[in-house]
């Protein structure tokens, strides 16, 4: 799940700080396609409100691959400190997912609170749904699982994890600070990067 609200919060903060949307073009992000490739993999293996998974069966390794693609993006852009916050959020999610065999433990009550009753029922009865499993005493690192409820009356509501919150904060910072920056900051960043690599 991509932290969509981080985008909205970042845009709101950027406009409040009198930033410009056009300044986002100046963010020195390299190989952004890695992020979209990782998201595409997850869209292919997990159900959405609009379609069923295209790739079925054991999708554990596809799930790991999606995280590796996004991790590579963070590695090639390691000089951007705001991405470190996003990277920490992704790492927290990766740790709990790896500890639970490729699944994210989720509290069905939090899922129901977010308005996804069908998913909550599936998790309670079957024990798993897509990439989430029923959170109980047998799952590992439950405090890093999906137990935080974004209420159903909020658009794009869902049950989220601490990692999602950190990831959302990092995205908001990236957007807000990017809207505040301009061509000069980008040029300075490029010059500094060339100097360090020389």
C-alpha positions as CSV (number, residue, x, y, z in Angstrom):
1,X,0.0,0.0,0.0
2,X,1.5,3.3,-1.1
3,X,1.1,6.1,1.5
4,X,-1.2,8.3,-0.5
5,X,-1.9,10.6,2.3
6,X,1.8,11.5,2.5
7,X,1.4,13.0,-1.0
8,X,-1.7,15.1,0.1
9,X,0.0,16.3,3.3
10,X,3.2,17.2,1.5
11,X,1.3,19.2,-1.2
12,X,-0.7,21.0,1.5
13,X,2.4,21.8,3.5
14,X,4.3,22.9,0.3
15,X,1.5,25.3,-0.7
16,X,1.3,26.7,2.9
17,X,5.0,27.4,2.8
18,X,4.5,29.2,-0.5
19,X,6.2,26.5,-2.6
20,X,5.5,25.9,-6.2
21,X,4.3,22.6,-7.7
22,X,6.6,23.2,-10.7
23,X,9.6,23.1,-8.4
24,X,9.1,19.3,-8.0
25,X,10.6,19.0,-11.5
26,X,13.9,20.1,-9.9
27,X,14.1,17.2,-7.5
28,X,17.4,15.4,-8.3
29,X,15.8,11.9,-8.3
30,X,17.6,9.2,-10.2
31,X,16.0,6.1,-11.7
32,X,12.5,6.9,-10.5
33,X,11.3,4.1,-12.7
34,X,12.4,1.7,-10.0
35,X,9.6,2.9,-7.7
36,X,7.0,2.5,-10.4
37,X,8.3,-0.9,-11.3
38,X,8.0,-2.0,-7.6
39,X,4.5,-0.6,-7.5
40,X,3.5,-2.4,-10.7
41,X,4.7,-5.7,-9.3
42,X,2.4,-5.2,-6.2
43,X,-0.5,-4.2,-8.4
44,X,0.0,-7.5,-10.4
45,X,0.1,-9.8,-7.3
46,X,-2.4,-8.1,-4.9
47,X,-6.1,-7.6,-5.3
48,X,-7.5,-4.0,-5.6
49,X,-11.0,-2.6,-5.5
50,X,-11.0,-2.7,-9.3
51,X,-9.4,-6.1,-10.3
52,X,-8.2,-9.4,-9.0
53,X,-4.6,-10.4,-8.9
54,X,-3.1,-11.1,-12.4
55,X,-0.3,-13.2,-10.9
56,X,-1.7,-15.9,-8.6
57,X,-0.2,-18.7,-6.5
58,X,2.8,-18.2,-4.3
59,X,3.7,-14.5,-4.8
60,X,6.2,-14.3,-1.9
61,X,9.2,-13.8,-4.1
62,X,7.4,-11.2,-6.3
63,X,6.6,-9.3,-3.1
64,X,10.2,-9.4,-2.0
65,X,11.3,-8.3,-5.6
66,X,9.0,-5.2,-5.3
67,X,10.8,-4.2,-2.2
68,X,14.2,-4.8,-3.7
69,X,13.3,-2.5,-6.7
70,X,12.3,0.3,-4.4
71,X,15.3,-0.3,-2.1
72,X,17.6,0.1,-5.2
73,X,15.9,3.5,-5.8
74,X,16.8,4.6,-2.2
75,X,20.4,3.4,-2.7
76,X,21.1,5.4,-5.9
77,X,19.5,8.5,-4.3
78,X,21.1,8.1,-0.9
79,X,22.4,11.7,-0.7
80,X,18.8,13.0,-0.3
81,X,18.1,13.0,3.4
82,X,14.3,13.1,3.1
83,X,14.5,9.7,1.3
84,X,16.2,8.3,4.4
85,X,13.0,8.8,6.3
86,X,11.0,7.0,3.6
87,X,13.7,4.3,3.5
88,X,13.3,3.7,7.3
89,X,9.6,3.2,6.9
90,X,10.1,0.7,4.1
91,X,12.7,-1.1,6.1
92,X,10.3,-1.4,9.1
93,X,7.7,-2.9,6.8
94,X,10.3,-5.2,5.2
95,X,11.5,-6.5,8.5
96,X,8.0,-7.5,9.8
97,X,7.0,-9.0,6.4
98,X,10.2,-11.0,6.2
99,X,9.7,-12.2,9.8
100,X,6.3,-13.5,8.9
101,X,7.3,-15.4,5.7
102,X,6.3,-12.7,3.2
103,X,3.1,-11.6,4.9
104,X,2.1,-8.5,6.9
105,X,0.3,-9.3,10.2
106,X,-2.9,-7.3,10.3
107,X,-5.6,-6.7,13.0
108,X,-8.9,-7.5,11.4
109,X,-10.6,-5.0,13.8
110,X,-8.4,-2.2,12.4
111,X,-9.3,-3.4,8.8
112,X,-13.0,-3.3,9.6
113,X,-12.6,0.1,11.3
114,X,-11.2,1.4,8.0
115,X,-14.4,0.2,6.2
116,X,-13.0,-3.0,4.6
117,X,-15.4,-5.5,6.2
118,X,-15.0,-8.1,3.4
119,X,-11.3,-8.2,3.8
120,X,-11.6,-8.3,7.7
121,X,-14.0,-11.2,7.4
122,X,-11.6,-13.1,5.1
123,X,-8.7,-12.5,7.4
124,X,-10.7,-13.7,10.4
125,X,-12.1,-16.9,8.7
126,X,-9.4,-17.9,6.2
127,X,-6.5,-16.5,8.2
128,X,-5.0,-14.5,5.3
129,X,-5.9,-12.2,2.4
130,X,-3.6,-11.1,-0.3
131,X,-0.4,-10.1,1.5
132,X,-1.8,-9.9,5.1
133,X,-2.3,-12.6,7.7
134,X,-4.4,-12.7,10.9
135,X,-2.4,-11.0,13.7
136,X,-2.3,-13.2,16.8
137,X,0.2,-14.6,19.2
138,X,1.8,-16.8,16.5
139,X,2.8,-13.8,14.3
140,X,6.0,-12.0,14.8
141,X,6.7,-8.3,15.6
142,X,3.0,-7.5,15.8
143,X,3.8,-3.9,16.9
144,X,5.1,-3.3,13.3
145,X,2.1,-4.8,11.7
146,X,-1.1,-3.2,10.4
147,X,-2.9,-2.3,13.6
148,X,-3.4,1.5,13.1
149,X,-6.8,2.4,11.7
150,X,-7.5,5.2,9.4
151,X,-11.3,5.6,9.8
152,X,-13.6,4.7,7.0
153,X,-14.9,8.3,6.7
154,X,-11.4,9.4,5.5
155,X,-10.7,8.9,1.8
156,X,-8.3,6.0,1.0
157,X,-8.8,4.7,4.5
158,X,-7.0,1.5,5.5
159,X,-5.3,-0.3,8.3
160,X,-1.6,0.8,8.3
161,X,1.6,0.1,10.2
162,X,4.2,2.2,11.9
163,X,6.4,1.7,8.9
164,X,3.6,3.2,6.7
165,X,3.4,6.2,9.0
166,X,7.1,6.8,8.8
167,X,7.0,6.3,5.0
168,X,4.1,8.8,4.8
169,X,6.0,11.4,6.8
170,X,9.1,11.0,4.6
171,X,7.0,11.4,1.4
172,X,5.3,14.5,2.9
173,X,8.8,16.0,3.7
174,X,10.1,15.2,0.2
175,X,7.1,16.8,-1.5
176,X,7.0,19.9,0.8
177,X,10.7,20.6,0.6
178,X,10.8,19.9,-3.1
179,X,8.1,22.5,-3.7
180,X,10.2,25.0,-1.7
181,X,13.3,24.4,-3.7
182,X,14.1,25.9,-7.1
183,X,16.5,25.5,-10.0
184,X,19.3,27.1,-8.0
185,X,19.1,24.4,-5.3
186,X,19.1,21.7,-7.9
187,X,22.2,23.2,-9.6
188,X,24.0,23.5,-6.2
189,X,23.1,19.9,-5.5
190,X,24.4,18.7,-8.8
191,X,27.7,20.6,-8.4
192,X,28.2,19.2,-4.9
193,X,27.5,15.7,-6.2
194,X,30.0,16.1,-9.0
195,X,32.6,17.5,-6.6
196,X,32.2,14.6,-4.2
197,X,32.5,12.1,-7.0
198,X,35.6,13.7,-8.5
